[in-house]
Amino acid sequence: MAHRFLRRKALCEACGMSYSALYRREQVGLFVHPVRLGPRAVGWPAHEIEAVNTALIAGAPDDAIRALVAQLHAARYPDGKPPADIQKPMRPVKPGRPRKEATK
């Protein structure tokens, strides 16, 4: 069976969410982690994205989606947890300067 992987742009189109929204969902366990495809490339298995989207469409509660994601990770990884290089958080964003109020 050939696996199909979605890259970032296709993932956002398939889910209808921005990448930052998907990243936040991934950090709280509501979305699957990507798979490393090469030294500088990751992708998400299409069948896992379809499973999560189906659960969202069905109106599953967050706990049920977390359980689904855990089940998908368990099928993918023997210990149920992705490798450390996939889990690395993005670098923190520096807080911006306070905005000045507009003057007329």
One Martini backbone bead per residue (centre of mass of N, CA, C, O) as a GRO file, in nm:
protein
  104
    1MET     BB    1   0.093   0.038   0.025
    2ALA     BB    2   0.057   0.366  -0.053
    3HIS     BB    3   0.169   0.659   0.073
    4ARG     BB    4   0.037   0.979   0.154
    5PHE     BB    5   0.165   1.311   0.155
    6LEU     BB    6   0.141   1.620   0.325
    7ARG     BB    7   0.207   1.928   0.289
    8ARG     BB    8   0.162   2.230   0.419
    9LYS     BB    9  -0.031   2.353   0.206
   10ALA     BB   10  -0.218   2.102   0.177
   11LEU     BB   11  -0.297   2.089   0.473
   12CYS     BB   12  -0.441   2.363   0.497
   13GLU     BB   13  -0.649   2.297   0.275
   14ALA     BB   14  -0.770   2.033   0.404
   15CYS     BB   15  -0.846   2.189   0.691
   16GLY     BB   16  -0.895   2.511   0.692
   17MET     BB   17  -0.616   2.607   0.819
   18SER     BB   18  -0.372   2.737   0.967
   19TYR     BB   19  -0.061   2.661   1.069
   20SER     BB   20  -0.080   2.785   1.354
   21ALA     BB   21  -0.337   2.630   1.434
   22LEU     BB   22  -0.220   2.346   1.394
   23TYR     BB   23   0.016   2.375   1.590
   24ARG     BB   24  -0.153   2.422   1.843
   25ARG     BB   25  -0.306   2.153   1.824
   26GLU     BB   26  -0.054   1.975   1.842
   27GLN     BB   27   0.045   2.075   2.132
   28VAL     BB   28  -0.251   1.960   2.264
   29GLY     BB   29  -0.338   1.682   2.094
   30LEU     BB   30  -0.534   1.762   1.816
   31PHE     BB   31  -0.278   1.672   1.637
   32VAL     BB   32  -0.065   1.548   1.422
   33HIS     BB   33   0.241   1.460   1.358
   34PRO     BB   34   0.497   1.467   1.169
   35VAL     BB   35   0.697   1.335   0.906
   36ARG     BB   36   1.005   1.246   0.821
   37LEU     BB   37   1.147   1.277   0.481
   38GLY     BB   38   1.397   1.457   0.559
   39PRO     BB   39   1.620   1.691   0.660
   40ARG     BB   40   1.393   1.934   0.532
   41ALA     BB   41   1.131   1.734   0.559
   42VAL     BB   42   0.773   1.725   0.593
   43GLY     BB   43   0.480   1.513   0.667
   44TRP     BB   44   0.138   1.411   0.631
   45PRO     BB   45  -0.067   1.164   0.661
   46ALA     BB   46  -0.360   1.139   0.494
   47HIS     BB   47  -0.517   0.931   0.673
   48GLU     BB   48  -0.490   1.101   0.936
   49ILE     BB   49  -0.630   1.357   0.840
   50GLU     BB   50  -0.899   1.224   0.770
   51ALA     BB   51  -0.963   1.125   1.058
   52VAL     BB   52  -0.967   1.402   1.196
   53ASN     BB   53  -1.175   1.539   1.010
   54THR     BB   54  -1.405   1.340   1.070
   55ALA     BB   55  -1.422   1.406   1.372
   56LEU     BB   56  -1.484   1.708   1.338
   57ILE     BB   57  -1.744   1.675   1.168
   58ALA     BB   58  -1.886   1.492   1.397
   59GLY     BB   59  -1.825   1.646   1.681
   60ALA     BB   60  -1.594   1.577   1.848
   61PRO     BB   61  -1.442   1.582   2.123
   62ASP     BB   62  -1.134   1.651   2.241
   63ASP     BB   63  -1.089   1.375   2.381
   64ALA     BB   64  -1.142   1.203   2.124
   65ILE     BB   65  -0.916   1.331   1.954
   66ARG     BB   66  -0.683   1.259   2.140
   67ALA     BB   67  -0.727   0.954   2.119
   68LEU     BB   68  -0.688   0.936   1.813
   69VAL     BB   69  -0.401   1.051   1.805
   70ALA     BB   70  -0.280   0.835   1.990
   71GLN     BB   71  -0.352   0.599   1.805
   72LEU     BB   72  -0.192   0.696   1.556
   73HIS     BB   73   0.084   0.707   1.702
   74ALA     BB   74   0.091   0.408   1.792
   75ALA     BB   75   0.095   0.299   1.496
   76ARG     BB   76   0.364   0.459   1.419
   77TYR     BB   77   0.476   0.429   1.718
   78PRO     BB   78   0.581   0.219   1.961
   79ASP     BB   79   0.565   0.455   2.206
   80GLY     BB   80   0.360   0.697   2.097
   81LYS     BB   81   0.616   0.883   2.026
   82PRO     BB   82   0.783   1.109   1.881
   83PRO     BB   83   1.054   1.221   1.787
   84ALA     BB   84   1.244   1.483   1.896
   85ASP     BB   85   1.279   1.634   1.615
   86ILE     BB   86   0.963   1.676   1.581
   87GLN     BB   87   0.896   1.822   1.874
   88LYS     BB   88   1.021   2.075   1.822
   89PRO     BB   89   0.995   2.382   1.891
   90MET     BB   90   0.953   2.671   1.803
   91ARG     BB   91   1.068   2.957   1.818
   92PRO     BB   92   1.030   3.214   1.998
   93VAL     BB   93   0.849   3.497   2.021
   94LYS     BB   94   0.895   3.817   2.025
   95PRO     BB   95   0.797   4.076   2.174
   96GLY     BB   96   0.646   4.350   2.105
   97ARG     BB   97   0.579   4.657   2.077
   98PRO     BB   98   0.404   4.893   2.184
   99ARG     BB   99   0.144   5.063   2.079
  100LYS     BB  100   0.060   5.351   1.944
  101GLU     BB  101  -0.145   5.594   1.950
  102ALA     BB  102  -0.346   5.754   1.757
  103THR     BB  103  -0.314   6.063   1.593
  104LYS     BB  104  -0.490   6.368   1.478
   0.00000   0.00000   0.00000
